[in-house]
């Protein structure tokens, strides 16, 4: 049972460069959680647009902050994590935001389920005015889906993981990846642990007309991502599993064979989906579903 005395420390990093129009909303989405064991770090890359004045306004609530030129988004995130010590880790970019009270949800899921080392909330979008404009259809994830090219989309803003997994997976981002270092990290996590899903939204991605790095460099992001998938080291057993999945996917198109081979059941088993979390109204807590 999670109590006020044993909330896990959550470490959040925000990288920023010239996002004066959005960064205060991001900061507020972190601090207004009023989470009792929060460690918040902001790494600014030398902004000249007024961002620095906003950061200074909240400096007394920050574990650490700096404003010096850096080598891009992932370099800033990596620097930020070196100033953290929390059991649970995440980063939120300075034009995105967290949902209200989501840290308490994260704390409950990790605290009540010690076998869970990595989780993602249901993705959601906000627009430039901060309105919630989309909550995605719930989707379960398996590493085999990703290996076969079904990777749309993990939402970095909704990802939280234990520091122990971070350290097992190398304890750093791969800064050689200029555009898709987040996806490279998820690939490494998949080598060790399944990704657990919560039907509760945790973070929001801001859909903007312009200025979003992920939109500006989409083609390069996809090139890096596809290259990583081609180079991902798979065991002979994993390759065999992928072949079996592809076979059962073909069988799904033939109703008679589908009934005979029970392909849907086989597919679920082969994908090796972990349970997912839903909220139980009567108990007022999260539980798992298969």
C-alpha positions in Angstrom: 0.0 0.0 0.0 1.4 3.4 -1.0 1.4 5.9 1.8 2.6 9.5 2.2 5.8 8.1 3.8 6.8 5.7 1.0 6.1 7.4 -2.3 8.9 6.5 -4.6 11.1 9.4 -5.7 10.2 10.5 -9.2 12.9 12.2 -11.2 11.7 14.4 -14.1 14.0 16.2 -16.6 12.8 19.0 -19.0 15.1 20.0 -21.9 14.4 23.4 -23.3 15.5 25.8 -26.0 13.5 28.9 -26.8 10.1 27.6 -25.9 8.9 30.7 -24.0 5.4 30.2 -25.3 5.0 26.8 -23.7 7.6 26.1 -21.0 5.7 27.6 -18.1 2.7 25.3 -18.8 5.1 22.4 -18.8 6.7 23.4 -15.5 3.3 23.9 -14.0 2.2 20.5 -15.1 5.1 19.0 -13.1 5.0 21.1 -10.0 1.2 21.4 -9.6 1.1 17.6 -9.1 2.1 18.4 -5.5 3.8 15.1 -5.5 5.7 14.7 -2.1 8.8 13.0 -3.4 9.6 14.9 -6.7 13.0 15.7 -8.2 12.8 18.1 -11.1 15.6 19.2 -13.3 15.5 21.7 -16.2 18.3 21.8 -18.8 18.2 24.9 -21.0 20.4 25.1 -24.0 21.0 28.8 -23.8 17.6 30.3 -24.7 17.4 33.9 -25.7 13.6 34.3 -25.9 12.6 34.8 -22.3 12.6 31.2 -21.2 15.4 31.8 -18.7 13.3 34.3 -16.8 10.5 31.7 -16.5 12.9 29.0 -15.3 14.4 31.4 -12.7 10.9 32.1 -11.4 10.5 28.5 -10.4 14.2 27.8 -9.5 13.5 27.3 -5.8 11.4 24.2 -6.6 14.0 22.6 -8.8 16.7 20.1 -7.9 19.0 21.6 -10.5 18.9 23.8 -13.6 21.3 25.4 -16.0 21.3 27.4 -19.1 24.4 26.8 -21.4 24.7 25.7 -25.0 24.4 22.0 -25.5 24.4 19.5 -28.3 20.7 19.1 -28.8 17.6 17.6 -27.1 19.0 14.2 -26.1 22.3 15.7 -24.8 20.3 17.9 -22.6 18.1 15.0 -21.3 21.3 13.0 -20.6 22.9 15.8 -18.7 19.7 16.3 -16.7 19.6 12.6 -15.6 23.1 12.9 -14.2 21.6 15.3 -11.6 18.9 12.9 -10.5 18.6 10.0 -8.1 15.0 9.0 -8.2 13.8 5.4 -8.3 11.4 6.3 -11.2 12.6 8.4 -14.2 11.0 10.2 -17.1 11.5 13.3 -19.2 9.0 15.8 -20.6 9.8 18.3 -23.3 9.2 22.0 -22.8 6.2 22.2 -25.1 4.4 19.1 -23.7 2.7 18.5 -20.3 1.6 15.9 -17.8 -2.0 15.1 -16.9 -3.2 16.3 -13.5 -2.2 13.9 -10.6 -0.6 11.4 -13.0 2.5 11.0 -10.7 0.2 9.5 -8.1 -1.0 7.0 -10.7 2.6 6.2 -11.6 3.6 5.8 -7.9 0.7 3.4 -7.3 1.4 1.3 -10.3 5.1 0.9 -9.5 4.6 0.7 -5.8 1.9 -2.0 -5.9 3.5 -4.0 -8.7 7.2 -4.4 -8.0 7.6 -6.6 -11.1 6.7 -3.7 -13.3 9.8 -1.8 -14.5 8.5 0.2 -17.4 5.1 1.5 -18.2 3.3 3.9 -20.6 -0.1 5.6 -20.3 -2.6 5.9 -23.1 -1.3 8.6 -25.5 -3.1 11.9 -25.8 -2.6 15.1 -27.7 -3.1 18.8 -26.9 -3.2 21.7 -29.3 -1.3 25.0 -29.2 -3.9 26.4 -26.8 -3.5 23.5 -24.4 -6.8 21.8 -25.2 -6.9 18.0 -25.1 -7.9 17.2 -28.7 -7.3 13.5 -28.9 -7.0 10.4 -26.7 -5.8 7.4 -28.6 -7.6 4.1 -28.8 -6.0 1.8 -26.2 -3.3 -0.5 -27.8 -1.2 -3.2 -26.3 2.4 -3.5 -27.1 4.9 -6.4 -27.6 8.5 -6.3 -28.6 7.6 -8.6 -31.5 5.2 -6.0 -32.9 8.0 -3.6 -32.9 10.5 -6.0 -34.5 8.0 -6.5 -37.3 7.6 -2.8 -37.9 4.5 -2.0 -35.8 5.8 0.9 -33.7 3.3 3.7 -34.2 3.4 5.2 -31.8 5.1 5.0 -28.4 4.5 8.2 -26.6 7.7 9.4 -24.8 5.6 11.9 -22.8 3.8 9.0 -21.2 6.8 6.8 -20.5 8.1 6.1 -16.9 10.7 3.5 -15.9 12.6 2.4 -12.9 16.2 3.5 -12.5 17.2 -0.1 -12.1 16.1 -0.8 -15.7 17.8 2.3 -16.9 21.1 1.1 -15.4 20.6 -2.5 -16.7 20.1 -1.1 -20.2 23.3 1.0 -20.1 22.4 4.0 -18.0 22.4 6.5 -20.9 20.9 7.7 -24.1 22.7 6.9 -27.3 23.8 10.4 -28.3 24.9 9.1 -31.7 21.2 9.0 -32.6 20.3 12.6 -33.4 16.6 12.1 -34.0 15.4 8.8 -32.5 17.4 8.3 -29.4 14.1 7.8 -27.5 13.2 4.8 -29.7 16.7 3.4 -29.4 16.2 3.5 -25.6 12.8 1.7 -25.9 14.5 -1.0 -28.0 17.1 -1.6 -25.3 14.4 -1.7 -22.6 12.6 -4.4 -24.6 15.7 -6.6 -24.4 15.1 -6.8 -20.6 11.5 -6.1 -19.8 8.0 -6.0 -21.3 6.2 -2.6 -21.6 3.2 -2.4 -19.3 0.3 -0.3 -20.3 -2.1 1.8 -18.4 -5.5 2.8 -19.8 -5.1 6.1 -17.9 -3.5 8.9 -19.9 -0.3 10.2 -18.2 1.3 12.7 -20.5 0.3 14.8 -23.6 2.1 15.5 -26.8 1.5 19.0 -28.1 0.4 19.0 -31.8 1.8 22.3 -33.3 1.6 23.9 -36.7 5.3 24.4 -36.7 8.4 24.3 -34.5 8.1 20.7 -33.3 11.3 18.9 -33.7 9.5 15.6 -34.3 7.6 17.0 -37.2 10.4 19.1 -38.7 12.7 16.0 -38.8 10.2 13.3 -39.3 11.9 11.7 -42.4 15.3 11.6 -40.6 13.6 10.2 -37.5 12.1 7.4 -39.5 15.4 6.7 -41.3 17.2 6.3 -38.0 14.4 4.2 -36.6 14.3 1.8 -39.5 18.1 1.4 -39.4 17.9 0.5 -35.7 15.3 -2.1 -36.4 17.4 -3.6 -39.2 20.4 -3.8 -36.8 18.5 -5.0 -33.7 20.2 -8.3 -32.6 17.6 -11.0 -32.5 18.2 -14.5 -31.2 17.3 -17.6 -33.3 14.4 -18.2 -31.0 13.0 -14.7 -31.5 13.4 -15.0 -35.3 11.5 -18.3 -35.1 8.7 -16.6 -33.1 8.4 -13.8 -35.7 8.0 -16.5 -38.4 5.2 -18.2 -36.4 3.5 -14.8 -35.9 3.5 -14.1 -39.6 2.1 -17.5 -40.3 -0.8 -17.1 -37.9 -1.4 -13.6 -39.2 -2.0 -15.2 -42.7 -4.2 -17.8 -41.2 -6.4 -15.1 -39.6 -7.6 -14.2 -43.2 -9.1 -17.7 -43.6 -12.1 -18.3 -41.3 -12.0 -22.1 -41.6 -8.3 -22.3 -40.8 -8.7 -19.8 -38.0 -11.2 -22.0 -36.2 -9.1 -25.1 -36.8 -5.8 -23.6 -35.6 -7.2 -21.3 -33.0 -4.9 -18.7 -34.4 -6.1 -15.7 -32.4 -5.2 -17.5 -29.1 -1.8 -18.5 -30.6 -1.1 -15.0 -31.7 -1.8 -13.6 -28.2 0.6 -16.2 -26.7 3.3 -15.6 -29.3 3.2 -11.8 -28.9 3.6 -12.4 -25.1 1.6 -9.4 -24.1 1.9 -8.5 -20.4 -1.2 -7.6 -18.4 -2.4 -4.0 -18.6 -3.8 -1.7 -15.9 -7.3 -0.5 -15.5 -9.0 1.5 -12.8 -11.5 -0.4 -10.6 -14.2 2.1 -9.5 -15.4 0.1 -6.4 -11.9 -0.4 -5.0 -10.7 3.0 -6.1 -7.4 1.6 -7.3 -5.7 0.1 -10.4 -5.7 -3.6 -11.1 -4.5 -5.8 -14.0 -6.3 -7.3 -16.9 -5.1 -9.9 -19.4 
